[in-house]
Amino acid sequence: MGRGQDEERPAALAARRRQWGTELNRAPLPAIEPPASDLRMWMGGAAIAATIIAWGAYVYVTIGTQFLDNGRHEARFIFAAAVYMTVVTMLTFSALMYLMARQGAQYRSRQHTRVPRVEIDAHFADSQDSITVLVPSYREEPDLVRGTLISAALQEFPSLRVRLLIDDPPEPGTDLERELLNGARALPEQVMAWLAEPQRRSAAALAAFTHDHGDDLSADADPDQIADLALEFSWAADWLTAESIAYPRTTTPECFLADEVLGGLARDFAETAKALSIAAEQHAIMPLSRLAQLYRRLAWTFQAEIGSFERKQYASLSNEPNKAMNLNSYIGLMGHSYRQVQTPAGTLLEVDDEAGELHMPDSDYVLTLDADSALLREYCLRLVYYLEQAGNERVAIAQTPYSAFRGARTRLERMAGATTDIQHIVHQGLTYYNATFWVGANAVIRKAALDDIVEVEHVGGRDVFRYIQDRTVIEDTESSIDLIAGGWNLYNYPERLSYSATPPDFGALVVQRGRWANGGLIVIPKFMRYRKARKRAGHPVRWSESALRLNYMGSIAWASFSLVLLLLYPFDGELLSPLVFFAALPYFLAMASDFHRLGYKRSDMLRSYGFNLILLPVNLAGVIKSLQQAASKSKTPFARTPKIKNRTAAPATYIVAIYLILGLSAYTLVQDYITDNWTNGIFAFVNTTLTAYALLMFVGVGNSLVDIGVGLWNWLHVPVRSTAPAAAEPGAVDWQSVLYFGPGESTASQAAERHIGRALPTRGAVEAPAPADDAVTEAAASTAGADGTSATVEPVPAARQELANERALGA
């Protein structure tokens, strides 16, 4: 489809230049994981056993040798031994959890059998199920969002609505912001116009078939009827192929959409058309009911209804700057009609189910989809089919943990994608132990489950509905605990049906990984209360589920602090042992094997270690911010990952921290060489080498120096503040407020608090007081912090640089 005004993008926004050391192959991994072999299963179990044995041997040797045989009882040594053993234990525990999760994923790969298409078609033959796809968007590039909307709109389903939730301020401050907002607003109409021709043709074909045969589909179809259906599939395949060829391919997501979404669906339709043609030629017996299913398949594929919604246009909706409240605002309106009431406080939405001009249909399912993600065909059908099978009535969420787009143009994007694909394995394994977490990029959610866990808070004269928690910036993790506490389950469907973009540069990666590191510790107390409640009820949580969930929420914290201690504290050489290496070896060998199985290199295991070393300051900052948030009972501003085509500058503090890690590791290596401390010297050598490699290959020395310079300039440069408008006189009267709300109201905002609360519908949820550590406070104002500031450093307009900063801070 055409780009319209986006064809005039400046040259600076051309495709990012491909670096050497990346990958040229753009083909994604197979949707279905090949079953794990007996040898791989045996090796996975052996890795778990070897890790436990090596750790146990180290503890025995350390305590037995140093304390019993050698009689070491000095306080400093005992303290160092306790700290070092704790560090080794926590790191070994996380390694063990990875090995357990991957083993669970391997078991699931042997158990999964793909449901035949004919069974899915039969299940949905008389279905009236509906699903609403919600795509939250904040100042995104229209080209990126267009691809996401297309992948959602081409999902085959009986009733499909797609809603782009635009969270841009309705009054843009710059020309660039206005361009992005107008581009986002135009997208639904553009995609609907793009779908118009196949939609009309497929709907007319279904209507003609239904008119000719009605409800009597017991007879067999004649060859001409089968051939007619083959022609319809052939036409749709040709149309999709032409659109795939014409679709732009300047970015990795665009290539994926053209090749796998449009091209993949075209190949499916072409194969179906060929099969039908052969059946017609051979005068095969095919019931009319099967033809009806295939006609519906064509019609459902192109019948999506696409629109947009902007919560910030309404004073009666929450304006908190995060993705969760953007989703919550729309979900809270579903199932009613509203009329828009103009007041001095702004536009309000009042329930009017009979004559309201704004209709917000309810649906059986809600699909949340990030604006930089894409769905493969049959995503909705297969996940909803699973949810509707007997025994799955209490499954709230079905999802396929997203994989990374292949064909990365930068080395860092490739490495970030590789670790994303590793996490896909981990998440699939979590489901084996009933320890699934919602991964927010995409998920099919049962609407009844959201209604069951909704919390209602009265804020500023209005009821705020929280289906998805926004207390932390990892809203999906906390909502997972809410769901299991409410008696619901979550499920990772064992196929690859969703993909998402990964940050292409270190600046964007800092924002994403800093957000991921922030919030896990805050959620752990809620999970511990859930465990205690289950134990009191006589249904204790299994140890494997508890261990995996605790590791998922807390491993970034203890792994980061452990690495810092290993880098900074001069541990006694007698505490170091080759057994520590043998305890970690199965983890690294298993990860190397997994990288190779995912289409990467075994040596990427070493690159991922260096990758994590340069992310150590980012993770530490996120953990510290999480602790600060828990202590202050406040919210951390939601930092959106920048999705721009230019490089995002990283905060200077993180770049300096990487150089400090490199310098400290080199200094330790020299000292270990002088003192003949070879065991610790090997560790220091690995840290020095891989940190230097990661700095050079993933950040770039030149880029790092530029980022430090930008940081120094921002620190020294004080922008001129605009003069604040004069405050109103204390006795001034707001005449609009008096005439609209009545005498006695000094300002419109004060009077509106009481009026806004009557605008929204009253839900059945009951607001329950939460313990102190679950208190939800007002969102903190977004301010520029050391870990959130970003700037474009290529020669691009100043407005785009400011926009990148605001995106990162979630302004």
URLINFEN-V783463 format. One line per field, one symbol per residue. ss: DSSP state (@ for helix, = for strand, . for the rest). phi: phi as a letter, one per 20 degrees, with the letter a starting at -180 (. if undefined). A space follows every 10 residues. Layout:
ss = ???
phi = ???
//
This chain:
ss = ...@@@@@.. @@@....... .......... .=.....@@@ @@@@@@@@@@ @@@@@@@@@@ @@@@@@@@@. ....@@@@@@ @@@@@@@@@@ @@@@@@@@@@ @@@@@@@@@@ @.....@@@@ @@@......= =======... .@@@@@@@@@ @@@.....== ======.... ....@@@@@@ @@@@@@@@@@ @@@@@@@@@@ @@@@@@@@@@ @@@......= ..@@@@@@@@ @@@@@@@@@@ @@@@@@.... .@@@@@@@@@ @@@@@@@@@@ @@@@@@@@@@ @.....=@@@ @@@@@@@@@@ @@..=====. @@@....... ..@@@@@@@@ @@@..===== ===..===== =......=== ....=====. ..===...@@ @@@@@@@... ....=====. ..==...... @@@@@@@@@@ @@@@@@@@@@ @@........ .=====@@@@ @@@.=====. .=====.... ....@@@@@@ @@@@@...== ==..=..=== .....@@@@@ @@@@@@...@ @@@@@@@@@@ @@@@@@.... ..@@@@@@@@ @@@@@@@@@@ @@@@@@@@.. ..@@@..@@@ @@@@@@@@@@ @@@@@@@... ...@@@@@@@ @@@@.@@@@@ @@@@@@@@@@ @@........ .......=.. .@@@@@@@@@ @@@@@@@@@@ @@@@...@@@ @@@@@@@@@@ @@@@@@@@@. @@@@@@@@@@ @@@@@@.... .......... ....@@@@@@ @......@@@ @@@@@@.... .......... .@@@...... .......... .=.....@@@ @@@@@@@@@. .
phi = .femfffegf ffefgfffef necefefffg fdffgfffff ffffffffff ffffffffff ffffffeefe mfcfgfffff ffffffffff ffffffffff ffffffgffe efcffgffff fffegdfdfc bdeddfbcle fgfffgffff fffeffagbc ddceeedfgf dfecffffff fffffeggff ffffegffff ffffffffff ffdleedefe eegfffffff ffffffffff fffffeffce cfgfffffed efffffffff ffffffffff felfebffff ffffffgfff fdegddbcbc ffecfedfdf ebfgffffff gfefncdcde decgepfddd fbfecfeded febfccdebf fddbdegmgf gfffgffefg ndfdeeccbd gfdefengec ffffffffff fffgfffffg ffdlcfdfdf faaedfffff ffdfddcecl ncedededfd fcedffffff fgfffenedc beffbdcbcb fdgebffffg fffffffdpg ffeggfffff fffffffncf ffffffffff ffedffffff fffffffdee ffffeebgff fffeggffff ffffgffend dfffffffff gfffegffff ffffffffff felddegfee ffccedfefe gfffffffff ffffffffff ffffelefff ffffffffff ffffffeedn ffffffffff fffffeedff effffffffg efdefffffe eofndecfff ffgfeffeee feeffdfdfe fgfdfddfff ffcfdfdcfc bedefcgfff ffffffffem f
//
